[in-house]
Amino acid sequence: MTMKGIEKRMGVMQAIAGIIFVVLLSRLAYMQLIEQEKYTLMAQSNRIQLATVTAARGEIMDRNGKVLARSRPSFNISVALVDLKKEDQEEVFRRLASLLGRKAEDIENLVKQQPKKYVPVPIAEDVPLEVVTKIEERRMELPGVIVEVKPQREYVYGDFLSHVLGYVRQPSQEFLQKMIEQYPEEDYKLNDKLGITGIERWFETELHGKDGARQVEVDARMRPVRDLGVVEPVPGNNLILTIDSQLQKVAEESLIRTMAQVQREFPDAKGGAVVVLNVRTGEVLAMASKPSFDPNRFNRPISKEEWETTFSDKLPFPPLLNRAISPFAPGSTFKMVTAAAALETGSIGPGFSVYDPGYYQLGNRKFKCWQISGHGRVDLKKAIQVSCNTFFFTAGLAAGNDQIARYAKEFGLGEKTGITLPGESSGTVPTEEWKKALNTRLLKWRYDALYAELEEKYKNKLAQAKTEEEKDKILKQKEKDKKRLDRSYQAELEYNTAWHAYDTLNMAIGQGSNQYTPLQLANYVAAIANGGYLYRPQLVKKIVDHSGRTLKEFKPELIRKVNVSDKTLSLLRQGMLAVTQPGGTAAGRFAGFPVKVAGKTGTAQVFGKDNHGLFVGFAPYDKPEIAVAAIIEHGGHGGTSAGVVARDVLAAYFKVPQEMLKKGGTSAEE
């Protein structure tokens, strides 16, 4: 190649190099002059991280200041794999999974679910110190793995008072979004833990607290180098409950012990509840439901299989169900309502009596009293004392179902009490309108299916028909079958949606479709005890901030004065006192008890299963302080099941020595 050719080629190369230099210089100038702010911010973002400092939830204490739920420090692990290659990320997943005893793919899936690249992804909570130590020892092999100390919810006594306290956990996206929209001032964020049930849920915004923030300088491996500034978190407010822990402990232990004893005769007696109220204020002193659950279990992930076998509401006795605010047939504990309705309407007088031969004759059908041989001549006091069905059949029909329903509602039955717990049932006061609406829906649902079967049947027949004559014959038969079905539907609709006299009989003794919660039963008995004042049950005495300053105090709240005369209430109380006296259905249970107790046993029929056992009462009789309602599901007779629980609770409240509690006799009520 000639010198001239070489010079020409060098000139071209110089020109190309010059162009490249100009392009690079232009790009550099653009980045420095035009986008300097953007790239400076990106560099700082990689170097400076804003970390949330989670606020501790407020404590929950009993009425005497005993801490039941609190926040404790725990080690949490998260990852922020910002600039690692895919193969390096996978290696980090494997190493971390080995230390945590998890699967690498599980950790990888959690990271993939985080849409924001620079936001740390929570991997494990409440990690043991020995595991954290191993992570720190292998820090160079685990870039992007972050160890943080965060508050962890702790329920100090495990499953104690679990249905009242509830639990916290990371909610679903739908639940979180709803909370964000409902409470924008709370600044809820992704990965926040919220109250899901119980007091934790109802007072979520009080307990939650305000998160702080820490600006941290980190190195290329996302390891903290130094703090650049901190905004301290504000702990949530504390709740002081009305619950007496000692009384609650007795209630829970008695439920467990009594169910175990009753199961010898009634194997399905595996659920129960008891509620204790202050009759002068409506304060809930104890509320126990069994089976229960340990809220601490929700601090870690729960598999679908574990949920279905341990917590699902499809289980025969679901542990998450708060039976104290769930509806059950009240059985004979309802009879004071029937008595009040009959007395207040003048359907019977205070001296009214009936002769009980062991049954009540309605047309050609006999409705039996539980005492097959009958109770003989029975007045109101004796009727409550021995729980005579025949007396209440008579009084109920005399008053009428509308009046029974009216006085049931007067005592707060069939309506939510308004207690500060989610999931409270209103129960059911059966009425003519209620029965008509319910059975109309049920019959329509059943007959819609029958009509659909009829259509499908004749559709197939018509498809197989070969001639028009055969088709006509099939259509005529279809029309006959349809008319027959129409007549059956109308007949059932007319009969099953109408209110009958036997409905009133069942209603009068607390059977049939009566459905009320133990809390409602306790509140209605409290109103009988205190002279007719129906209070709203309260679980929280006051709210205080983290420094101890009272923010809100809850005073007794009167719902209404029930429209029942003092004379009638006095007659009801006298009958209830006789229940625990010699000759009463709970006499054996309270024999020798040093405090006068007024009560009522109940045995609620359950189709195809053993009966529920119930007991309601108050004490002392002369100057009432507390009311109690208890139920043992499928526990047989009220006096020998729920009555035991009620007696144990009353004994604890009045500090009756155990040696004074006689085993006593048994209730024969059926």
C-alpha positions as CSV (number, residue, x, y, z in Angstrom):
1,M,0.0,0.0,0.0
2,T,1.4,3.4,-1.0
3,M,2.0,6.2,1.5
4,K,-0.8,8.1,0.0
5,G,-3.2,5.3,0.6
6,I,-2.1,4.9,4.2
7,E,-2.6,8.6,4.8
8,K,-6.1,8.4,3.3
9,R,-7.0,5.5,5.5
10,M,-5.7,7.2,8.6
11,G,-7.7,10.3,7.7
12,V,-10.9,8.2,7.6
13,M,-10.1,6.5,10.9
14,Q,-9.4,9.9,12.5
15,A,-12.7,11.2,11.1
16,I,-14.6,8.2,12.6
17,A,-12.8,8.6,15.9
18,G,-13.6,12.3,15.9
19,I,-17.3,11.6,15.3
20,I,-17.4,9.0,18.1
21,F,-15.6,11.5,20.4
22,V,-18.1,14.2,19.5
23,V,-21.1,11.8,20.1
24,L,-19.7,10.8,23.5
25,L,-18.9,14.3,24.4
26,S,-22.4,15.4,23.5
27,R,-23.9,12.6,25.5
28,L,-21.8,13.4,28.5
29,A,-22.7,17.1,28.2
30,Y,-26.4,16.1,27.9
31,M,-26.2,13.9,31.1
32,Q,-24.3,16.6,33.0
33,L,-26.2,19.6,31.9
34,I,-29.6,18.5,31.0
35,E,-30.3,15.3,33.1
36,Q,-27.9,16.0,36.0
37,E,-30.7,16.1,38.5
38,K,-32.1,12.8,37.4
39,Y,-28.9,10.8,37.5
40,T,-27.8,12.5,40.8
41,L,-31.2,11.4,42.3
42,M,-30.7,7.8,40.9
43,A,-27.2,7.6,42.4
44,Q,-28.5,8.9,45.8
45,S,-31.4,6.4,45.6
46,N,-28.9,3.5,45.3
47,R,-26.9,4.9,48.1
48,I,-29.6,6.3,50.5
49,Q,-32.6,4.3,51.6
50,L,-35.6,5.5,53.5
51,A,-36.6,2.7,55.9
52,T,-39.9,2.5,57.8
53,V,-39.7,2.3,61.6
54,T,-42.8,0.3,62.5
55,A,-44.7,1.6,65.5
56,A,-45.6,-0.8,68.3
57,R,-49.3,-1.5,68.6
58,G,-51.0,-0.4,71.8
59,E,-51.3,-2.8,74.7
60,I,-54.5,-4.5,75.8
61,M,-55.0,-4.9,79.5
62,D,-57.7,-6.3,81.8
63,R,-59.6,-4.0,84.3
64,N,-56.8,-4.4,86.8
65,G,-54.0,-3.5,84.5
66,K,-52.8,-7.0,83.7
67,V,-51.3,-7.0,80.2
68,L,-53.0,-9.5,77.8
69,A,-51.6,-8.4,74.5
70,R,-48.4,-6.4,73.8
71,S,-45.7,-5.8,71.2
72,R,-42.2,-7.3,71.7
73,P,-39.1,-6.9,69.6
74,S,-38.4,-9.6,67.0
75,F,-35.9,-10.2,64.2
76,N,-37.4,-10.0,60.7
77,I,-35.7,-10.9,57.4
78,S,-36.3,-9.2,54.1
79,V,-34.5,-9.0,50.8
80,A,-33.8,-6.2,48.3
81,L,-31.9,-7.7,45.4
82,V,-31.4,-4.5,43.5
83,D,-28.5,-5.0,41.0
84,L,-27.8,-8.7,41.3
85,K,-27.8,-11.0,38.2
86,K,-30.4,-13.7,38.0
87,E,-28.0,-16.5,38.8
88,D,-26.6,-14.5,41.8
89,Q,-30.2,-13.9,43.1
90,E,-30.9,-17.6,42.9
91,E,-27.7,-18.4,44.9
92,V,-28.8,-15.9,47.6
93,F,-32.3,-17.6,47.7
94,R,-30.7,-21.0,48.1
95,R,-28.3,-19.9,50.9
96,L,-31.1,-18.0,52.7
97,A,-33.6,-20.8,52.4
98,S,-31.0,-23.2,53.9
99,L,-30.6,-21.0,56.9
100,L,-34.3,-20.4,57.4
101,G,-35.4,-24.0,56.8
102,R,-37.5,-22.9,53.8
103,K,-37.7,-23.7,50.1
104,A,-35.7,-21.5,47.7
105,E,-38.6,-21.3,45.3
106,D,-40.9,-20.0,48.1
107,I,-38.6,-17.1,48.7
108,E,-38.3,-16.5,45.0
109,N,-42.1,-16.4,44.6
110,L,-42.4,-13.8,47.4
111,V,-39.8,-11.6,45.7
112,K,-41.6,-11.9,42.3
113,Q,-44.8,-10.7,43.9
114,Q,-43.3,-7.4,44.9
115,P,-43.9,-4.9,42.0
116,K,-41.5,-2.3,43.3
117,K,-37.9,-3.2,42.7
118,Y,-36.3,-1.1,45.4
119,V,-38.8,-2.0,48.2
120,P,-37.5,-4.7,50.5
121,V,-39.6,-7.9,50.5
122,P,-40.5,-9.5,53.9
123,I,-39.4,-13.1,53.9
124,A,-39.5,-14.3,57.6
125,E,-40.7,-12.9,60.9
126,D,-39.7,-13.6,64.5
127,V,-36.6,-15.3,63.4
128,P,-34.6,-17.0,66.3
129,L,-31.4,-15.3,67.4
130,E,-29.3,-18.3,66.5
131,V,-30.5,-18.1,62.9
132,V,-29.9,-14.3,62.8
133,T,-26.3,-14.9,64.1
134,K,-25.6,-17.3,61.2
135,I,-27.0,-14.8,58.7
136,E,-24.7,-12.1,60.1
137,E,-21.7,-14.5,60.0
138,R,-22.3,-15.1,56.3
139,R,-23.2,-11.5,55.5
140,M,-20.7,-11.4,52.5
141,E,-22.5,-14.3,50.9
142,L,-25.9,-12.8,51.3
143,P,-26.0,-9.4,49.5
144,G,-29.4,-7.7,49.7
145,V,-30.5,-9.7,52.8
146,I,-31.7,-7.3,55.5
147,V,-32.1,-8.0,59.2
148,E,-34.4,-5.7,61.0
149,V,-35.8,-5.5,64.5
150,K,-39.6,-4.9,64.4
151,P,-42.4,-5.1,67.0
152,Q,-44.2,-8.5,67.0
153,R,-47.7,-8.9,68.5
154,E,-47.6,-11.2,71.5
155,Y,-50.7,-12.6,73.3
156,V,-49.2,-13.2,76.7
157,Y,-51.4,-16.1,77.7
158,G,-51.9,-17.9,74.4
159,D,-55.5,-18.9,73.8
160,F,-56.7,-17.0,76.9
161,L,-59.6,-14.6,76.0
162,S,-58.8,-15.2,72.3
163,H,-62.2,-14.5,70.9
164,V,-62.4,-11.2,72.6
165,L,-58.8,-10.1,71.8
166,G,-58.8,-11.4,68.2
167,Y,-55.6,-11.4,66.2
168,V,-53.5,-9.4,63.8
169,R,-51.9,-10.4,60.5
170,Q,-51.1,-9.1,57.1
171,P,-54.5,-8.7,55.4
172,S,-55.6,-9.4,51.9
173,Q,-55.1,-6.7,49.3
174,E,-58.9,-6.1,49.2
175,F,-59.1,-5.7,53.0
176,L,-56.0,-3.4,53.0
177,Q,-57.4,-1.2,50.2
178,K,-60.7,-0.9,52.0
179,M,-58.9,0.3,55.2
180,I,-56.8,2.8,53.2
181,E,-60.0,4.2,51.7
182,Q,-61.9,4.2,55.0
183,Y,-59.0,5.7,57.1
184,P,-56.8,7.7,54.8
185,E,-55.3,9.5,57.8
186,E,-53.8,6.3,59.1
187,D,-51.3,6.0,56.2
188,Y,-51.7,2.2,55.9
189,K,-49.0,0.6,53.7
190,L,-48.2,-2.6,51.9
191,N,-47.0,-5.3,54.4
192,D,-48.7,-3.6,57.4
193,K,-50.3,-5.9,59.9
194,L,-53.9,-5.1,60.9
195,G,-56.4,-6.3,63.4
196,I,-58.6,-9.0,61.7
197,T,-61.0,-10.1,64.4
198,G,-62.0,-9.2,68.0
199,I,-61.0,-6.1,69.9
200,E,-57.9,-5.9,67.6
201,R,-60.2,-5.3,64.6
202,W,-62.8,-3.1,66.2
203,F,-60.2,-0.7,67.7
204,E,-57.7,-1.1,64.9
205,T,-57.2,2.7,64.4
206,E,-56.6,3.2,68.1
207,L,-54.1,0.4,68.5
208,H,-52.2,0.9,65.2
209,G,-49.9,3.7,66.0
210,K,-47.9,6.0,63.6
211,D,-44.9,4.6,61.9
212,G,-41.6,6.5,61.9
213,A,-38.8,6.6,59.3
214,R,-35.1,6.3,59.2
215,Q,-32.8,7.6,56.3
216,V,-29.9,5.2,56.0
217,E,-26.8,5.2,53.8
218,V,-26.1,1.8,52.4
219,D,-23.3,0.2,50.3
220,A,-23.6,-1.6,47.0
221,R,-24.7,-4.7,48.8
222,M,-27.6,-2.9,50.5
223,R,-25.8,-3.0,53.9
224,P,-26.4,-0.1,56.3
225,V,-23.4,2.2,56.6
226,R,-24.8,5.0,58.8
227,D,-28.0,6.7,59.9
228,L,-28.7,10.1,58.3
229,G,-31.8,11.0,60.3
230,V,-34.7,9.4,62.2
231,V,-38.4,10.3,62.7
232,E,-39.4,8.4,65.8
233,P,-42.6,6.2,65.6
234,V,-45.6,6.9,67.9
235,P,-46.9,3.8,69.7
236,G,-50.6,3.0,69.4
237,N,-53.0,3.7,72.2
238,N,-53.6,1.2,75.0
239,L,-57.0,-0.3,75.9
240,I,-58.2,-1.1,79.4
241,L,-60.9,-3.7,79.2
242,T,-63.8,-4.4,81.6
243,I,-62.7,-8.1,81.8
244,D,-61.6,-9.5,85.1
245,S,-58.8,-12.0,84.2
246,Q,-59.3,-14.1,87.3
247,L,-63.0,-14.5,86.6
248,Q,-62.2,-15.2,82.9
249,K,-59.7,-17.9,83.9
250,V,-62.3,-19.6,86.0
251,A,-64.9,-19.4,83.2
252,E,-62.5,-20.9,80.6
253,E,-61.3,-23.7,82.9
254,S,-64.8,-24.6,84.0
255,L,-66.0,-24.8,80.3
256,I,-63.1,-27.2,79.5
257,R,-63.6,-29.3,82.6
258,T,-67.4,-29.5,82.3
259,M,-67.4,-30.4,78.6
260,A,-64.9,-33.2,79.4
261,Q,-67.2,-34.5,82.1
262,V,-70.4,-34.2,80.1
263,Q,-68.8,-36.0,77.1
264,R,-69.0,-39.3,79.1
265,E,-72.7,-39.3,78.4
266,F,-72.9,-36.8,75.5
267,P,-69.8,-37.3,73.3
268,D,-70.6,-34.3,71.1
269,A,-70.5,-31.8,74.0
270,K,-67.4,-30.1,72.5
271,G,-68.5,-26.5,72.3
272,G,-69.7,-24.0,74.8
273,A,-69.7,-20.3,76.0
274,V,-70.3,-18.3,79.1
275,V,-70.9,-14.5,79.6
276,V,-70.8,-12.6,82.9
277,L,-72.2,-9.0,83.1
278,N,-72.3,-6.3,85.7
279,V,-76.1,-5.8,86.0
280,R,-75.7,-2.1,87.0
281,T,-73.3,-1.0,84.2
282,G,-73.4,-3.5,81.4
283,E,-69.7,-4.2,81.8
284,V,-68.6,-7.6,80.5
285,L,-66.6,-9.2,83.3
286,A,-66.0,-12.5,81.5
287,M,-66.7,-13.8,78.0
288,A,-65.4,-17.3,77.2
289,S,-65.9,-19.5,74.2
290,K,-64.6,-23.0,73.6
291,P,-62.9,-24.4,71.6
292,S,-60.6,-21.5,71.3
293,F,-57.4,-20.7,69.4
294,D,-53.9,-19.2,70.0
295,P,-53.7,-15.8,68.3
296,N,-49.9,-16.1,68.3
297,R,-50.3,-18.7,65.6
298,F,-51.1,-16.0,63.1
299,N,-47.6,-14.5,63.5
300,R,-46.4,-17.0,60.9
301,P,-47.7,-18.2,57.5
302,I,-50.5,-20.7,57.6
303,S,-50.8,-23.3,54.8
304,K,-54.1,-24.0,53.1
305,E,-54.1,-27.5,54.5
306,E,-53.5,-26.3,58.1
307,W,-56.2,-23.7,57.7
308,E,-58.7,-26.3,56.6
309,T,-57.8,-28.8,59.3
310,T,-57.4,-26.4,62.2
311,F,-59.3,-23.1,61.6
312,S,-61.9,-23.5,58.9
313,D,-65.5,-22.6,59.7
314,K,-66.5,-25.8,58.0
315,L,-65.2,-27.9,61.0
316,P,-67.9,-29.4,63.3
317,F,-66.7,-27.1,66.1
318,P,-64.8,-24.2,64.5
319,P,-62.4,-22.6,67.0
320,L,-62.5,-19.1,65.4
321,L,-66.3,-18.9,66.1
322,N,-67.1,-16.8,69.1
323,R,-70.1,-18.7,70.5
324,A,-70.8,-16.0,73.0
325,I,-72.2,-13.8,70.2
326,S,-73.5,-16.6,68.0
327,P,-77.2,-17.7,68.1
328,F,-78.6,-20.8,69.7
329,A,-82.1,-22.0,70.6
330,P,-82.6,-20.7,74.2
331,G,-84.9,-23.6,75.4
332,S,-86.6,-22.9,78.7
333,T,-84.4,-19.9,79.6
334,F,-86.9,-18.0,77.4
335,K,-89.9,-18.8,79.5
336,M,-89.6,-15.5,81.5
337,V,-90.4,-13.7,78.3
338,T,-93.6,-15.7,77.7
339,A,-94.6,-15.1,81.3
340,A,-94.0,-11.3,80.9
341,A,-96.0,-11.2,77.7
342,A,-99.0,-13.0,79.3
343,L,-98.9,-10.9,82.5
344,E,-98.4,-7.6,80.9
345,T,-101.2,-8.1,78.4
346,G,-103.6,-9.3,81.1
347,S,-103.9,-12.7,79.4
348,I,-103.2,-14.2,82.8
349,G,-103.2,-12.8,86.3
350,P,-100.5,-13.2,89.1
351,G,-102.6,-16.0,90.7
352,F,-103.3,-17.9,87.4
353,S,-102.7,-21.6,87.6
354,V,-103.2,-24.7,85.4
355,Y,-103.4,-28.4,86.1
356,D,-100.5,-30.3,84.3
357,P,-101.3,-33.9,83.5
358,G,-97.9,-34.2,81.6
359,Y,-99.1,-32.7,78.3
360,Y,-101.1,-30.0,76.6
361,Q,-103.9,-31.0,74.2
362,L,-104.1,-29.1,71.0
363,G,-106.8,-30.5,68.7
364,N,-106.0,-34.2,68.3
365,R,-102.3,-33.7,69.2
366,K,-100.6,-33.8,72.6
367,F,-97.7,-31.5,73.3
368,K,-95.7,-33.1,76.2
369,C,-94.3,-31.6,79.2
370,W,-90.8,-32.8,80.0
371,Q,-92.2,-34.4,83.2
372,I,-94.2,-37.2,81.7
373,S,-96.3,-37.8,84.9
374,G,-97.1,-34.1,85.0
375,H,-96.6,-31.4,87.7
376,G,-100.1,-31.3,89.0
377,R,-101.5,-27.8,89.9
378,V,-99.0,-25.2,88.8
379,D,-98.9,-21.4,89.3
380,L,-96.4,-19.0,87.8
381,K,-93.8,-19.3,90.5
382,K,-93.9,-23.1,90.4
383,A,-94.0,-23.1,86.6
384,I,-90.7,-21.3,86.5
385,Q,-89.3,-23.4,89.3
386,V,-90.0,-26.7,87.7
387,S,-90.0,-25.5,84.1
388,C,-93.5,-26.7,83.4
389,N,-94.1,-26.7,79.6
390,T,-97.9,-27.1,80.0
391,F,-98.2,-23.9,82.0
392,F,-96.2,-21.9,79.3
393,F,-98.1,-23.6,76.4
394,T,-101.3,-22.2,78.0
395,A,-99.9,-18.8,78.8
396,G,-98.2,-18.5,75.4
397,L,-101.4,-19.3,73.5
398,A,-103.3,-16.9,75.7
399,A,-100.9,-14.0,75.0
400,G,-100.4,-14.9,71.3
401,N,-97.2,-15.0,69.3
402,D,-97.2,-11.3,68.4
403,Q,-97.1,-10.3,72.1
404,I,-94.4,-12.9,72.9
405,A,-92.3,-11.5,70.0
406,R,-93.0,-8.0,71.3
407,Y,-91.7,-8.7,74.7
408,A,-88.7,-10.7,73.5
409,K,-87.6,-7.6,71.5
410,E,-88.4,-5.4,74.6
411,F,-85.7,-7.4,76.5
412,G,-83.2,-7.0,73.6
413,L,-83.6,-10.4,72.0
414,G,-83.4,-10.6,68.3
415,E,-81.3,-7.4,68.0
416,K,-77.6,-6.8,68.2
417,T,-76.5,-5.5,71.6
418,G,-73.9,-3.2,70.0
419,I,-71.0,-4.7,71.8
420,T,-67.6,-3.6,70.3
421,L,-66.9,-6.9,68.6
422,P,-67.2,-7.8,64.9
423,G,-69.4,-10.7,64.0
424,E,-72.2,-10.3,66.5
425,S,-75.4,-12.0,65.5
426,S,-78.8,-10.4,66.0
427,G,-80.4,-13.7,66.5
428,T,-84.0,-14.4,65.5
429,V,-87.4,-13.6,67.1
430,P,-89.8,-15.7,64.9
431,T,-92.9,-13.9,63.7
432,E,-95.6,-14.6,61.1
433,E,-93.9,-12.2,58.6
434,W,-90.5,-13.8,59.3
435,K,-91.8,-17.4,58.8
436,K,-93.7,-16.4,55.6
437,A,-90.6,-14.7,54.0
438,L,-88.2,-17.5,55.0
439,N,-90.4,-20.4,53.9
440,T,-91.4,-18.7,50.7
441,R,-87.7,-18.4,49.7
442,L,-86.9,-22.0,50.7
443,L,-89.9,-23.4,48.8
444,K,-89.1,-21.4,45.7
445,W,-85.5,-22.7,45.8
446,R,-86.7,-26.3,46.2
447,Y,-89.4,-26.1,43.5
448,D,-87.2,-24.2,41.1
449,A,-85.0,-27.3,41.1
450,L,-88.0,-29.6,40.7
451,Y,-89.3,-27.5,37.7
452,A,-85.8,-27.7,36.2
453,E,-85.8,-31.5,36.6
454,L,-89.2,-31.7,34.9
455,E,-88.0,-29.6,31.9
456,E,-84.9,-31.7,31.5
457,K,-86.9,-34.9,31.8
458,Y,-89.3,-34.0,29.0
459,K,-86.6,-32.4,26.9
460,N,-84.9,-35.8,26.7
461,K,-88.1,-37.5,26.0
462,L,-89.0,-35.2,23.1
463,A,-85.5,-35.6,21.6
464,Q,-86.2,-39.3,21.4
465,A,-89.7,-39.0,20.0
466,K,-89.9,-40.2,16.3
467,T,-93.4,-39.0,15.3
468,E,-95.5,-35.9,15.8
469,E,-98.1,-38.0,17.5
470,E,-95.6,-39.3,20.0
471,K,-94.4,-35.7,20.7
472,D,-98.0,-34.5,21.3
473,K,-98.5,-37.3,23.8
474,I,-95.3,-36.4,25.6
475,L,-96.3,-32.7,25.7
476,K,-99.7,-33.5,27.2
477,Q,-98.1,-35.7,29.9
478,K,-95.7,-32.9,30.6
479,E,-98.5,-30.5,31.1
480,K,-100.3,-32.9,33.5
481,D,-97.1,-33.3,35.5
482,K,-96.5,-29.6,35.6
483,K,-100.0,-28.9,36.9
484,R,-99.5,-31.6,39.6
485,L,-96.3,-29.9,40.6
486,D,-98.1,-26.5,40.6
487,R,-100.8,-27.8,43.0
488,S,-98.2,-29.3,45.3
489,Y,-96.2,-26.0,45.3
490,Q,-99.3,-23.9,46.1
491,A,-100.5,-26.3,48.8
492,E,-97.1,-26.3,50.5
493,L,-96.8,-22.5,50.1
494,E,-100.2,-22.0,51.7
495,Y,-99.5,-24.3,54.7
496,N,-95.8,-23.8,55.4
497,T,-95.9,-20.0,55.2
498,A,-98.8,-19.7,57.5
499,W,-98.4,-19.3,61.3
500,H,-100.0,-22.2,63.2
501,A,-100.9,-22.6,66.9
502,Y,-98.2,-25.2,67.3
503,D,-95.7,-22.5,66.2
504,T,-96.8,-20.4,69.2
505,L,-96.5,-23.4,71.5
506,N,-92.9,-24.0,70.4
507,M,-92.1,-20.3,70.6
508,A,-93.5,-20.1,74.2
509,I,-91.0,-22.6,75.6
510,G,-88.0,-21.3,73.7
511,Q,-87.9,-24.1,71.0
512,G,-88.8,-23.8,67.3
513,S,-87.1,-21.0,65.5
514,N,-86.0,-18.9,68.6
515,Q,-82.3,-18.1,68.2
516,Y,-80.4,-15.9,70.6
517,T,-76.8,-15.4,71.7
518,P,-75.5,-16.1,75.2
519,L,-74.7,-12.4,75.4
520,Q,-78.3,-11.5,74.7
521,L,-79.5,-14.0,77.2
522,A,-77.2,-12.6,79.9
523,N,-78.3,-9.0,79.1
524,Y,-82.0,-9.9,79.2
525,V,-81.6,-11.6,82.6
526,A,-79.6,-8.6,83.8
527,A,-82.6,-6.4,82.9
528,I,-84.9,-8.7,85.0
529,A,-82.4,-8.5,87.9
530,N,-81.9,-4.7,87.9
531,G,-85.5,-3.6,87.6
532,G,-85.8,-3.4,83.9
533,Y,-82.8,-1.4,82.7
534,L,-81.3,-2.7,79.5
535,Y,-77.6,-1.6,79.2
536,R,-75.3,-1.9,76.2
537,P,-72.7,-4.5,77.0
538,Q,-69.2,-2.9,77.2
539,L,-65.8,-4.5,76.8
540,V,-63.6,-1.4,77.1
541,K,-63.4,0.8,80.1
542,K,-61.0,3.4,78.7
543,I,-58.4,4.3,76.0
544,V,-55.1,5.7,77.2
545,D,-52.1,6.8,75.2
546,H,-48.5,5.4,75.6
547,S,-47.8,8.0,78.3
548,G,-50.8,7.0,80.4
549,R,-53.0,9.9,79.5
550,T,-56.7,9.0,79.4
551,L,-58.1,9.8,75.9
552,K,-61.6,8.4,76.3
553,E,-63.6,6.8,79.1
554,F,-66.6,4.6,78.4
555,K,-69.6,5.3,80.7
556,P,-72.6,2.9,81.2
557,E,-74.9,3.3,78.2
558,L,-78.6,2.7,78.8
559,I,-80.4,1.3,75.7
560,R,-83.8,1.6,77.3
561,K,-86.0,1.0,80.3
562,V,-88.0,-2.1,79.3
563,N,-91.7,-1.6,79.2
564,V,-92.5,-4.2,81.8
565,S,-94.0,-3.4,85.2
566,D,-92.0,-3.7,88.5
567,K,-94.7,-6.1,89.7
568,T,-94.1,-8.5,86.7
569,L,-90.4,-8.3,87.1
570,S,-90.7,-9.1,90.8
571,L,-92.8,-12.2,90.0
572,L,-90.2,-13.3,87.5
573,R,-87.4,-12.9,90.0
574,Q,-89.3,-14.9,92.6
575,G,-89.8,-17.8,90.2
576,M,-86.1,-17.7,89.2
577,L,-85.1,-17.8,92.9
578,A,-87.2,-20.9,93.4
579,V,-85.3,-22.7,90.6
580,T,-82.2,-22.9,92.8
581,Q,-84.2,-23.7,96.0
582,P,-85.5,-27.2,97.0
583,G,-87.8,-28.5,94.3
584,G,-86.2,-26.4,91.6
585,T,-84.5,-27.7,88.4
586,A,-81.1,-26.4,89.7
587,A,-81.6,-27.1,93.4
588,G,-79.0,-29.9,93.5
589,R,-76.5,-27.8,91.7
590,F,-76.8,-24.9,94.2
591,A,-77.4,-26.9,97.3
592,G,-75.5,-25.2,100.2
593,F,-74.4,-22.3,98.1
594,P,-73.9,-19.4,100.5
595,V,-75.2,-16.7,98.2
596,K,-78.9,-16.5,97.0
597,V,-78.9,-17.2,93.3
598,A,-81.9,-16.7,90.9
599,G,-81.7,-18.8,87.8
600,K,-83.3,-20.8,85.0
601,T,-82.2,-24.0,83.4
602,G,-82.9,-24.7,79.7
603,T,-82.6,-27.7,77.4
604,A,-82.8,-26.8,73.7
605,Q,-83.8,-29.5,71.2
606,V,-81.4,-30.0,68.3
607,F,-82.8,-32.0,65.3
608,G,-80.9,-35.3,65.0
609,K,-78.4,-34.5,67.7
610,D,-78.2,-34.3,71.5
611,N,-79.8,-31.3,73.1
612,H,-78.0,-28.1,74.1
613,G,-77.8,-27.4,77.9
614,L,-78.3,-23.8,79.0
615,F,-78.4,-21.8,82.3
616,V,-79.1,-18.2,83.0
617,G,-79.1,-16.4,86.4
618,F,-78.1,-13.5,88.6
619,A,-76.9,-13.0,92.1
620,P,-77.2,-12.0,94.9
621,Y,-81.0,-12.3,94.7
622,D,-81.7,-9.4,97.2
623,K,-79.2,-7.0,95.7
624,P,-78.1,-8.2,92.2
625,E,-74.5,-7.5,91.1
626,I,-73.9,-9.9,88.2
627,A,-75.8,-11.9,85.6
628,V,-74.5,-15.0,83.9
629,A,-75.5,-17.0,80.8
630,A,-73.9,-20.3,79.8
631,I,-74.4,-23.0,77.2
632,I,-72.8,-26.4,76.5
633,E,-73.5,-27.5,73.0
634,H,-75.1,-31.0,72.9
635,G,-74.6,-31.1,76.6
636,G,-78.0,-32.6,77.5
637,H,-79.7,-31.0,80.5
638,G,-79.0,-27.4,81.4
639,G,-78.6,-28.0,85.2
640,T,-76.0,-30.7,84.8
641,S,-73.9,-29.0,82.1
642,A,-74.2,-25.2,81.7
643,G,-75.4,-25.0,85.3
644,V,-72.0,-26.3,86.5
645,V,-70.2,-23.5,84.6
646,A,-72.5,-20.8,86.0
647,R,-72.1,-22.1,89.5
648,D,-68.3,-22.1,89.2
649,V,-68.2,-18.5,87.9
650,L,-70.6,-17.3,90.6
651,A,-68.4,-19.0,93.2
652,A,-65.3,-17.3,91.9
653,Y,-66.9,-13.9,91.9
654,F,-68.3,-14.2,95.4
655,K,-65.1,-16.0,96.6
656,V,-66.9,-19.1,97.8
657,P,-64.4,-21.7,99.0
658,Q,-64.3,-24.9,96.9
659,E,-65.1,-27.1,99.8
660,M,-68.5,-25.4,100.1
661,L,-69.4,-26.4,96.5
662,K,-71.4,-29.6,96.6
663,K,-71.7,-31.8,93.6
664,G,-75.4,-31.8,94.1
665,G,-78.1,-33.6,92.2
666,T,-78.9,-33.5,88.5
667,S,-81.5,-31.7,86.4
668,A,-84.2,-33.9,85.0
669,E,-85.5,-31.3,82.6
670,E,-85.8,-32.5,79.0
